[in-house]
Amino acid sequence: MSSHTTSQRYLSTRGGSYGLGFEEVVLKGLASDGGLFIPEEIPTIPQDWGQDWLHWSFQELAFRIFSLYISPSEIPPDDLHKIVDKSYSSFRAPDITPLVTLDQDKQLHLLELFHGPTFAFKDVALQFLGFLLEYFLVRRNEHKEGNQREHLTVIGATSGDTGSAAIHGLRGKKDLSIMIMFPKGKVSPVQEAQMTTVTDPNVHNVAVDGSFDDCQDFVKALFGDSDINRTHKLAAVNSINMARILAQITYYFFAYATLVKSEKFKKDDRVRFVTPTGNFGDILAGYFAKAMGLEIEKLVISTNENDILHRFWQSGYYEKKPVHGQEADGGFAEDGSKAHEDGVRETLSPAMDILVSSNFERLLWFLAFQVYGKGSLEEKRNIAGQRVKSWLEELKTSGGFGVEPAVLEAAKADFESERVSDKETVATIKSTYLSKCPAAQTSKGTKGTACNGGYVLDPHSAIGVAAARRSVTRAPPPQTHHIALATAHPAKFSNAVEMALKEESDFEFREVLPEQFIGLDELPRKVTDVKKSNGLEGLKTFIRERVPSTSTHA
């Protein structure tokens, strides 16, 4: 692939695939050996990047970053520009992901990522992925008719926001079907309505009587099943798809550029990003940005009570730690908190109620390559792949694994971690609202984050803010700025927000309800219940009956 740079060629984290192009990686989603795709090398930005990059729009910045990972022989620059422009045309904020200040004294800022169609950060990636998949299929099907046309079936599992963002990104797309599985009764009413009220023929919602991890296991099983792959061409929509990580890199650069251009930022100031995360995809994009050369002092992982990532950074052990039969503090069924099986704790931030973080595998590869890589480049990659494969096998068979101190130290070089409880989440929503912070006046693009001079956080964003406040004590102003990521709109988690602010006489939830949510629960729905006990075969039967096969024109 002489037309591709090393950052435009991709390999599997488990060592079974090398030298793949971007189109193949996006359409496959998951490697044939069960691993995740990563670029052979993370590209570096020009040393003088600040001269131009700091002044580019979000769309231009996205184009420049994507171009480092996508060969022009696969997507010509003019076409990539058009894909980017279409991807972000439906966002309500002019800056796509605006940066606002929560606390001037602490130099704590908030990156608002909820201005897309479904009011969640995942729109940034999934709008791009939808137009990207459509582009590839339209090109492949040019001059083809009837059963000669390729049809792609995009499958995914969701704990809430991925499903609605994916559906809105792919609804109505030519030669594409999308099937989203979610744990029945364990996503918030708004999240479920955003998914199931989309009745386009190419959209299929599946409610599974299990946990999110059960749904995610079904996705992985489908990709590994040779039978269904003979009749249906499958693609991934979860953050295991490399295109999603790529799209999320942009807002780390854009937030940094916005801050640097402001009067608040002084020469030699440092920047920390604080990211609420469950599946590790959002903060992995920050790792890529840092590795590319963005001057991030530290990436702070913020988890809820499902803290497998936090425990790893504290101990060097990545373990599931089941909690069967125990009651988790807090949590509302109305907000999708009943995800208690198989060790997943019920929390007020259900989109982060995940037992195993899939994207952590990608970081493990880079850590193994750094610590254990010896010999030629090919040998180093092989060693890293074998290490990851053995760790993941131990996780599967024993429920966890440990790493050597050198690997943990390498991880700590770029990351810190925090665990935030439900009580702290509620307290953070309340204290942020009562602070009457500047963000309540400067936030723009979407109704619902400001009420009577107070800023309203959703519970996931509150976890990021709570972790950021702790990080400020370790890296205080005036030398350090903190950027916490606001991943969802508060109206998506009304019960948790109302619980936090129920004693505030000047707060009324209807004041923060976007017009797009009004009447949503009254619309017709399209959803199919599937029993976990029917297993993979039951799911395959559903796909054959409802979803067009590879060679069928939708």
N, C-alpha and C positions, 0 to 999 in steps of 0.2 A: 504494500500500500504506500507507494512512493509519494502519492498526493496527500498523505496524511502525516502530520507531526505526531510525536509520541503522545501528546495530550489529546490527540484526535483518534487514537487507537485505544481499544478497551480490552481488559482481561477480567477473568473471574477471580473472586477472592479465595476460591478453593483450588485454584491451579488448573482447572480443566479446560479453559478457553483462553486464547490469546489472539491479538491482532484483529479484533472485530471493529467494524465501522459503527458510527453513531446510529445510523438507521437500523441496523440489525440489532443493536443493543436496546434501542427504544421499543422495537416491535417484539423482541423476546421478553424483555422485562427481567426475567430470572434466567441465570445461566443453566445449562443442561446438567451441570454437576451439583446444582442446588445453591451455588454461590451467587453473590451479587456482583454486578459489573462496576468497575472503577477505571479511570483512565490509566494508561501505562505510566504516565507521569503527570503530576499536577503542574499546569503552566504557571509561569511567573509574569507579573505585570511589568511594563517598562519602568525603569528607575525614575524617569521623569513623568510618571503617570499623572501626578497632581496638576501639571500644567494644563492638561486637557480634560482628564476624566472628572475632575472635581466640578466642572462646569456643564457636564452633559446632563440631559434629561434622563429620567428613569429608563425610558425606552432606548435611548442611544447607549446608555451604559449597559443595559441588558444585551443589546446587539453585539457590543464589543466583547463582553465576557463570553457570550455564546460562541462567538467566532473563534475563540481560543480552543474550544472543545469540539467544534463541528467543522469538518473540512469543507471548503467551498465547492469541492467536487461532489459533495453529497447534497448540500443546500447552497446554491449560489447566493451571494450577498444580497442582491435585490429581493430574492424570495424570502430570505431570513428576515430582512427588514419588514416585509409585509406581514409575516407571521407574528413578529413582535408587536407591531402596531395593532393588529387585530386582537391579539391576546389581551391587551390592556385598554382597549377602547370602551369596555363596559364598566370600568372602575369609576366610582363616584368622586374621588379626590383627584384634583388636577395633578398632584405629585405622586399619585398611585399609592405610595407608602410614606405619608408625611411623618415628620419627627416633631414632637411637642415636648415641652418641659414640665415635669411633675414637681420638682423641688429645686429651686434655684440655688439654695444654700448648699445642698448636697450634690449639686450638678448631676441630678438624676433626670434622665430623659426617657420618653416612651416612643417606641416605633410602632405606629398604628398600621396593622396589617389586615384590617377587616373592612376595607372599602371596596371589595370585589362583590360579585353577584350574590354570594351566599354568606357574606359577612364573616369570613374566616380567612386566616393567613394562607390556607391551602389553595385559595383562588389564584394566588400569584403563580403557582406552579401548574395548576390543573387547567387553567385557561390556555396556557402555553402548550401543555401536553395535548389538549384536545385539537387545537389547530395544527400541531405538529403531526399527529397521527393522521388527520384528514389529508394533509399535504402529501404524506408518503403514499397513502392509498389511492388518492386521485391520480398521482403520477404513475403508480403501478397499473392502474386500471384504464389508462388512456387507450382508446380505440378498442376496448374489450366490451363484449356484450353478454348478457345473461349469465350462464353458469361459468363463463370464463373469468368473471370478475372475482378478485380476492375479497373476502370478507373477514374482518378482524373482530374478535370477541374480547373486549377488555373486561377483566374481572378484578375485583378488589374487596377487601374487608374494611369495615369502618367501625370506630367507636363513636362516630358522630359526624365530624366535620369533613373527613375525606370523602364520604359517600355523596353528600349533597354537592360539594365542590366538583367532584368528578362527574356527576350526572349533569350538572349545569355546564360543564366544560365540553361534554361529548353529546349532549342531547341533539338529535336531528342531524348529526354528522353523517355524511354519505359513506356507505359501505362499512359502517361501524355499529356494533352493538355493545352495550355496557351492562354488566350484571354486578350489583353491589350486595354483599351480604352484611347484615348487621345483627347484633344480639337482640332478640325480641325483648321489648320492654326496658332496655338498658341504654337507650340514647334519649336525649331530651325531646319533648314534644315538638319543639320548633325544628330540631334537626331531622326528626322522622318525617315531619310534614314537608320540609324542603326536599326530601328525597321522594317520598311516595306520592306527592301531588304532581310530579312530572310524569305525564302519561304518554309521552312520545313512544311510538312503536319500538324504537331501538333501545328503550330503557327497561331494565328488569330489576326490581327490588326483591330481595329475599331475606325474610326474617327468620333467623335460626334460634332455636330454643337452647342457647348456650351462652358462652362468654365471647368477648372480642377475640381472645386467643384461639378459641374453637374456629371462628370464622377465618382467622388468618391461617390456621392449620389447613383448612379446606382449600384456601387459595394455593398454598404451597403444594398440596397433594394433587390438585388439578394440573398444575404445571408439570409435575413429575409423572403424570399418568399418560402412558403412550397411547392408550385406547382413545381417550377424548381428544388428544392432540392429532390423531389421524383424521378426525372429522371437523375439528374446529381449530382455527389459528388463534392462540391465546396471547394476550398482552397484559402486562401489569399496570395498574393505576396507583397502587400504594407507593409509599416512598421508597420501596425497593427499586422502582424505576429510576434510572440515573437521570433522566430528563427533569424529574422533580427536584432533585438536589441541585442540579445546574441552575434551574430557574430561581431557586431561593438564595443563591450566592449573591444575586444582584442587590437585594435590599440591604445586605451588610455594607456593601460599597456605597450605596446611595445614602444610607443613614450616616455613615462616616463623613461623606462629602458634605452633607447638609450641616453637620455639626461643625466641621472645620471652617466652613464659610461663614459661620455665625460669629457675632461679637463675643459670645460666651467662651469661645475656644482660643487659647493662647499657644504660642509656639512651645513645643516640647511637652504639651499636655498629653496625657495618656488616655486611652479609651478601653473600657471593658464592656462586653456584651453579655447580657444575662437572658437566658432563653429557657422558658418553661418547656419541658419535653417529656414525651413518653416513649416514642418509637425512635428517637435519636436523629431523625432526619433533619429537622430544622437547625439544630445546633451543629450537625455535621456540615451543613452548608457554610456555617461560620468557620469551621475548621478548614474547609477548602479555601475560603476567602483569606484566612490568615496565612495558609501555606502559599497562596499566590503572591503574598507580599503586603496585604492590607495590614496596617500597623495596629493590630489588636493586642493589648497587653495580656488579656486573659479572657477566656470564654467560661462563663459560669453556668453550669448545669443546674437547673432548678426542677426538682421532682416533687410530686405530691407524696402521699403515704405509700404508694407503689414505688419503692425507692431502690430498685435493683441497681440502677446506675450510681446513685449516691453511695450505696454500700460498697460498690466496686472501688470507687475513688478513695474510700476510707480504708479499705482492707485489702484490696487486690483480689477479692473473690467475687465472682459473678454467679450468684445463686438465687434460685427462685423463692425459697423460704415460704412454703405454703402456710396459709392461715385458716384452714378448714374449720368451720364451726364457730369462729370468733366473730364478734360484732365489731365493725369498724366505727370509730367515732364519727358522728355526723353523716351527711349524705342524704339526698332526697331522691325517692323513686321518680318524682316528676322531672328531675333534672338528669335522669339516666344513671342513677348511682347503683342500681342493683346488678353489679357485675362481680359477685362474690365468689363464684366457683373457681376452683383450681388455684386458689391463693391470691386472687385479685381482690384488693380491698375496695370497699365502697367509699367514694370520696365526693366532694362537691365539684371536682374537676374531672368529670367522667371521660373526656377525650384523652386524658393521660392515665386512665386506669388500665394499664398494660403490664403484663407480667414479664414478657421478654421483648427487648428493644431490638427490632430486626436490623436497623442500620448500624448498630454497634459493631456488627461484623466488618463493615467497611473500615472503621477506625482500627479494629484489631489487625487488619492486614497491614496498614501503614505502620503500626507499632511494631509488628513482627518483622517487617522489612527493615525498619530502623535498628532494632535491637539485635536481630539474629542474622541479618543478611550478610553473607560472606561469599567470596568468589566472583564469578562473572555476574552480569546483570540478570541473565537468565536463571542462574543458580540462586541468586538472591530472591527473585520472584517465586521460584519453586519452593524455597524454604519457607517463605512467608505464607504461601498457599497451604503447605502441609501443616504449619502451625495452626492456622485458622481452622482447617478441616478437623484437626484433632481436638481443639478446644470446643468446637461446635458439636462434635460427636460426644464428648464428655458431658456437655450440657444436656444433650438429648437422652443419654443413658443414665446419668447420675444426678441430673437436676442442677448442675453447676460445675464451675471449674475455677482454679486459681492460676494466677500468673506470677512469674518471678519478679522480685523487686525492681529489676531494671526496666521491665515493661511498665510497671505502675509509675515509676519515676518519669518515664517518657510521656505517659499520659498526663501526669501532673504538670508537665512543662507548659502545656497549652490550656489545661482545664482546671477549674475548681468545681466543687459541687455543694449544693444545699438541698435539704429536705424540708418541705413546708407542710405543716399539718392543716387540717380543715379549720381548726380554731384560729390559726394564724391567717389563713386565707380570709375568713370572715372579718377578722380584725383589720386586715389590710384594706379590704374594700371600704370599710367604715372610715378608717383614718384618712384614706386618700380623698374620700368624698368630703369629709369635714375640713380638710386642709384648704379648700377653696383655691386650688393650685392654678398656675398660669394656663395649664393645658385645657382647663374648662372654658377659657376664653379663646384659645388659639386653634383648637381642634376644628377641622372643617371637612366637609365632604359627605358625612353620614350623620344623620340625626341619632341621638341616643346616648352619647357619652357625657353630656353635660346636663345638669339639672340644678337650677338656682345657684349657679356659681361653683358647684361641686363636680368633680370628675368621677364618672362611674366606671369601675373596672369589672370585667367578667372574672369568674373565679380562676381561670387559667392564667390570665394576665396578672392577677393579684399574686399568684405564686411567684411569677417573675419579679414583680416589684418587691415582694417580701425578701426574696433572695438578694436582690440588688441592694436593699437597705443594709443587709448584713455585710455584703461585700464592701460597702462604703466604709465600714469600720476598719477594714483591713487595708483599703486603698482609698484614703480620704481625699476630699478636695483640699486645696485648689489644683493639685497636680493631676487628678484623675476624674474623668467623666464616666458615668455609667449609662448605658442604653439598654433598657429592658424592652423585650418584645411583647407587644399586645396582640395576642393571637386570635381573639374572637370578640364579637360585639356582645355587650352585657345582656341584650334582649334574648339571646339564645339560651341563657341560663337564668331565667327570671326568678325562680324559686330561691336560688342561692343569693342573688342580689337583694331580693326583698327581705330575706332573713337577716342579711347584714345591715340593712338600712331601715328596718321596720320601726325603729324608735325615732327616726328623723322626721319631724313633722313637716319639713319642707320638701320631702321626697315623695314623688308620685310616679309610679312606674309608667303610666301612660304618657308621661312627658318624655320618656326616653325610648318609646316604642317606634321604630321606623315604620313608615307607611307600608312597606313591602310585607310586613308581618301581619298586618290587619286583615282578618278574614282568611288567613292561610289555612286554619284548621277546618274550615267549612268547604274546602275544595274537594273534588273527587280524588280518590286514591287508587293506586295500582301497586299491589304488594302480594307476594306469595309466601305462606308459611312453610318452612322446611324443618323437619325434625332431625336433630343431631343424631338420633339413634339410627336413622336410615343410612347414615354414613356417606361415603364418597359415591357409592353407586346410586343412591337416591338423588344426589345432586347432579350427577351425570345424566340421569333420566330427565330431569327438569331441563337441562341445557339442550338435550337433543329434541325435546318436544317444543321448546319455546324460542330457542336462539338459532338463527340461520347458520348453516355450516359454512366452512371455508369457501366453497365454490359456489355459494348461492348469492344471488344479488338481492339485497334487502329491499 
